[in-house]
Amino acid sequence: MRLADIIANLQATDDSLCIIARRPWTADSEAKLVAFTDDYRVPEDALLEGYEYFLGVNTALEDVVGDLRSRLSAAQRLDACIHYAEYDAYPAWLDEFASTQRSPGM
C-alpha cells in the first residue's frame, strides 16, 4: 500500500493503529497499518522489513489535520502529515491556511 492511500483513507481507519512506512517518505512510499506491541512499539518484524514509525492514525487524523481535514486537498493532508512526521511540527503553510479559514470575529 502507498502512504498516500493510507493518508487519504484516515477517517475510515482504526485510530488505535499506527502508520509505518519506508523512507524516503513520499506519496509513493510503501506503507502499512499495524498495531503497536504490548509495550507500545512497532512490531520487530516490520522494522526488519525496513519500515519505520511514521505517525499514529489518531495523531495524523486529530492532531495534524484536525478540523481542517474537509478543507484540505488529499495532497495537502499528505504534505502536512509527512512534514509533521519528519519534524514533529506543523508546516508553516498549515497555520497560514488555518488562519484564512477562520470566520471573522473568531
N, C-alpha and C positions, 0 to 999 in steps of 0.2 A: 504494500500500500504506500502511496505517496503522502508526504507531510501535508501537502496542500489539501488532499482529500480528507484527512483527519480533521484539520482545522475547519474546513468547510462544513463538516457534519458534527461539530461540537455539541450542538443543542440536543442531538439525538444520542449522545454518548453517555455512558455511565460515569458520573462525576467522581467516582471513587478510583477510577483508573488513572494511569499516568501515560504520557506520550513519551516514547523513546524513538530516537532517530539516529541515522548515520550521518556523520559530518562529511562535507560542509553542509550546514543547514540551509536548504533552499526549498522551493516548491516541490522539486522532484526528488528530494531525499527520501530514501527508504525509511519508513516509519511503522511503528506498531503501537497498539494499546495494550498495556499489561497492568496486572495488579502488583502492588508492592508486596514484598515478602512480609512476614510477620514482624520483622524489625525495621520496616519502612525503607527498604532498599529495592533497587532494581534487581530483578532476578539475575543470578550469576550467569546463567546460560545466555541471556540476552546480551550481557556485557561481553561475553566471549565471542559472540557473533558480530561484534563491532558496533553495537548500539550504545547510545549514551542517553542519560536522562535529559529530556527536553523541557517539559512542563507537566504539572498535574492538570488533568482535564478541568477540575474546578478552578484552578488558578487561571488557566487560559480563558475560561468562559466567564468567570466572575470578575477577576482582578484586572486582567489585561484588556479585554474588550468591553466588559460590563454593559452598562446601559446604552452604549453606542453601537452594539452589535447589529442592530437593524439598520443603522445609517452608514455603516462601513461596507465597502465592497469586499468581496472574498479576498482580493489581493491585499487590501489594507489590513484586514484581520490577520492574514498570514504574516505580513510585514511586521505588524505590531507584536505578534507572538514570537517571531524569530528575534526581533530586537530585544524583547524582554528576556527571552531565554539566554541570549548572548551576554547582556549587560546588566541583568537584574534591575532594569529601569525602563520606564516608558520612553518611547521615541518622542522627541520634541514636537513633531508634527501632530501627534495624537492629542497633546494638550491644546495645541492651537485649534485643531479640529473640534475638540470638545467645547472650547470657548465660543466658537462660531455657531454651535448647535444649541446653546442655551438661549432661552427666551429672554427678552429684555426684562429687567427688573429682578432677575434671579440672582 
